[in-house]
Amino acid sequence: MPRIIKVLNSSVVLASDERFGEAIVLQKGIGYGRKAGEEFVLEDSAKVFTQKQRSETQKLADLLGEIEPAYLEATDLILEYAQIMLGEKLNPHIYLALTDHLHFAVQRHRENIVLTNRLFLEIKTFYPREFRIGQYGLKVIKSLLKVELPEEEAANIAFHIINASHTRDTDVDQIRAGRLVRDLVKIITLQIPGETADHSIHYSRFVSHIQFFVERYLKNAMLPDSEGHLFEQVEKRNPKAAEIAERVRLYLEKDGGPKISEEEIGYLTVHIARLMNSQSK
């Protein structure tokens, strides 16, 4: 019989069992009044989320300890639909990445922060099936979370689906990319007060953004500037994070690579601010 390792909220627990090992279990009322170490009956309606690596399961558990279980429900419905549409299984890591993204997207929407997806038309045109999955995702979010996100978010969801079903670009010099990621993470974290918890979900999502940022930089595929003035918008809200992002731009200018657009610095500022906010909690 499965046993509770940790209660995350009234409907979600971290559990272990001989059949599925260590996993996240989503079941109505499963955590209510329960304690670690207790056994429970796994109902037919329960959802069990396993990850290839134990650390991934722990990160997903940490995230679910902070947000509503409805976000994981939304991810599960989207991925069920995606796997039917695409006829393939997706990388299990997407449960963590997409759940985190949906939560962040809803937060941004509620705070009226608009992040324009500069690849919206490309994704809609060249990845029509993934884009339809993203559109389905918007319907799921509206139904479960009572939030109507803009259509651009369909492209963001599609991007996660694409990333989970294809390997990353192999043309990038991975050794140079790894060194740059290391250097940029060091530049940024040294400017943030307090000790950075490099095992946390907040740190993991931050490093993921830096990895994609570096890939675009090395392929000379930086996002172009737009008329949305994203950097000016986020700079007013997060002046310290914007200052750190500017340090990154200066460092890369000395590296002799492509020009870093205001749009890129704006996105980088948002992710630095998220990491800083997580440190203060």
N, C-alpha and C positions, 0 to 999 in steps of 0.2 A: 504494500500500500504506500502511495506517495506521502512524503513528509515535508512539512513547511520548514524552510530555512529562514525566511524573513517575510514578514507581512509588509507589503508596499502600500496598499490601501484596501478598502473594503471588498474590492473585486479582483485584486491582483496580488499574487504571492510569488516569491522565489521558492522553488521546491526541488526536491530530488526524488528519483525513483529508479528502480533497476531497469525499467523499460526505456526511459528517455534520458536518464542521467540527470544533470542539473538544467533546469529550464524555468521559464516564466509561464505561469498558469493564469489564464484569464477566465474567471468563473464567477457568476453573480453571487455575492455574499460570502465568498470563500475566505476573505480576511477578517470578516466582522467578528470581533470577540476572540479571535484566535491568537496563539502565541507560537514562537519558533519551537520546533521539535514535535509539534502535534501532527498526527496523521489525519488524512482527510480522504473522502471518497471523490474520485474524479468523475464528474457527470458527463453524459454523452454530449452535452452542449458546450462543454469546456473547450477552450483553445489552449494549446500547448506550443510555446515558442522556444525552439532550441537553436543554439548557435554553434558553429564549428569550434570556436575557441571559448574557454571558460571566461576569459577576460571580457569578451563581447557580451556574454550573458550578464555579467556583473554591471557593465556599462548601461545595458538596457534596463536592468533593475534600478540603477541609480536614477536614470531618466524618469522611469515610471513612478519613482518615489516623489517626484517633483510636479508631475502633471496629471491631468485627468486620464483615466483608463480609456476614455472615448477616443483619444488620439491613436492608441494602439489598435483599437477596434477599426478605426478608419483605415489605418495602414493595412490591416489584415484583409479587409474587403477590397481595397485597391489592388493588392497583390494577387488575391484570388482571381480577380478579373483580368489582371495583366498576364498571368500564367495561362489562362484560357485563350486570350487574344494572341499571345505570342507562341504558344505551344512549347514553352520551355520553362524550366525552373530557374529562378533568379538567385543570385548570390545572397545567402542568408543575412549578410551584413546590412542589406537594405532595410531590414526591420528597424534597426537602430537609426540609420541615416534618414529614412523617410519619416519615421515617427518624430524625430527631432526637428526635421524641416517643417512638418505640418504645424507643430506647436509654435515654431518661430514665425511662420507665415501668418498664423492667426494673431499672434502677439503684435506683429508689425501692423497688421490691418487695423487692430483695435487702437493702436497708438498713432494711426494715420501716417505711417512711414512707408513711402512708396519706393521700392527697389525695382527699377525697370530691367526686364530680361532682354538684353541686347541680342540674344539669339532666338527670340520668339518666332520670327518668320521662318528662319532656317529649320528650327525644330518642327514647326507646323507643316512645312513643305516637304522636308526630307524624311521625317519620322512620323508619318500620319497615324500609324497604329499606336505608337507610344503617346502621341498627342491626344488621341481619343481616350486612352487610359487616363491621361491627366484630366480631361473633361469629365470623365466618370468620377474621378477623385473629387472634383469640386462639388459634384452632386452629393457624394458621400459626406463631405465635410458640412455641407449645408444641412443635411438630414440629421447628423449626429451632434454637431456642435452649434447649429443655428447661426452659422456665419457664412455669408456669401462673398467668397473671394473673387477678385477679378480674373478674367480669362487668362491673363499672363501667367497666373499660378499653374495653369494646366501645363504650360511649357516647362515650368520648374519641376513639377512632378514627373513629367516625361523625361527630363534630364536624368533624374535619379533612376528611372527604369532603364534608360539607355546604358547608364554607367554600371548597372547591376547585371546586364546581359551581354556586355562586350568588354574585352580587355582594353586597358588604356593604351594610348598611342605609344608604340615601341620606337618611334623615331627620335624621341627625346633622349639625350645623354643622361642616363639615370644616375651616374656617378656625380656629374656636375649638379644635377637636380637635387640630389640628396645633400650635397654640401651647401647649396643655396638655401634649402629648407632649414637646415641646421642653423645657418648664420642668421636668417631672418627671424626665426623663432627666438634665438638668443638675443638679438637686438631688441625685439619687442618685449619679451618677458623681463629683461633686466630693467626696463623702464616702468614696470608695474609694481607698485608697493606690495610688500608681503611676499610670502613664498607661494610659488605656483605649484598647484597639485597636478603633477603631470600624469596621474592615473585617472583623473576625473573625466566625465563626459564632456564638460565644458572645454577642457584642454584638447580632447580628441577632436571635437568639431572644429576648434580653432586651427589645429594642425592640418586637418583635411582641407580647409580653405587655403592655407598657405601652399599646400602641395599642388592644388589646381592653379593657383596664382602663378607659381613657379613654372608649371608646364606651359601656361599661356605665354609667359615671358620668354622662355627658351625657344618656343615655336614662332616668336614674333607675332603673336595673335592676341595682343592686348585688346581689351574692350575699348571701342572708340568713345570719345566724349559725346554727350547728348545735351539737349536743351533742358533737361530736367534738373540740372545743378544739384546732383545728389550730394557731392562733397560739401557744398555750402550748407545744405540742409542738415547733414549729420554733424558737421563741425560745430554748429551752434549748440547742438544737444550734447556733444561729447568732445570738448576742446582738447582734453588731455590725450584721448585716443587719436584725434586728428593730428596732434603734434607728433605722436609716435609713428603714425602712418607716413608723415612727411620725412621722418628720419629714414624710413625704409626706401622712399623714393630717392633720397640723396645717396644712399648706399648703392642702389642699383644704377644710378647715373654714372657713378665712378666705375662700375663694372663694364660700362660701354655697350649695354644692351639697348633694346628699343625704348622709346619714350613711354613713360608710365602716365596714362591718362587720368584726368580728374575722376572719371567714372570708376576706374580701378581703385584709386585711393579712397574713394567714398565707400566702396564695398569693404575694403580692408579696414577702414575706420569702424564700420559697423561690427565687424567680427572682433576687433581689438576691444571695443567697448563691451561686447558680450562677455569676453574673458575677464575684463576688469570688474564688471558687475558681479560675476560669479565669485571673484576673490573677496568681495566685500560682504558676502553673505555668511 
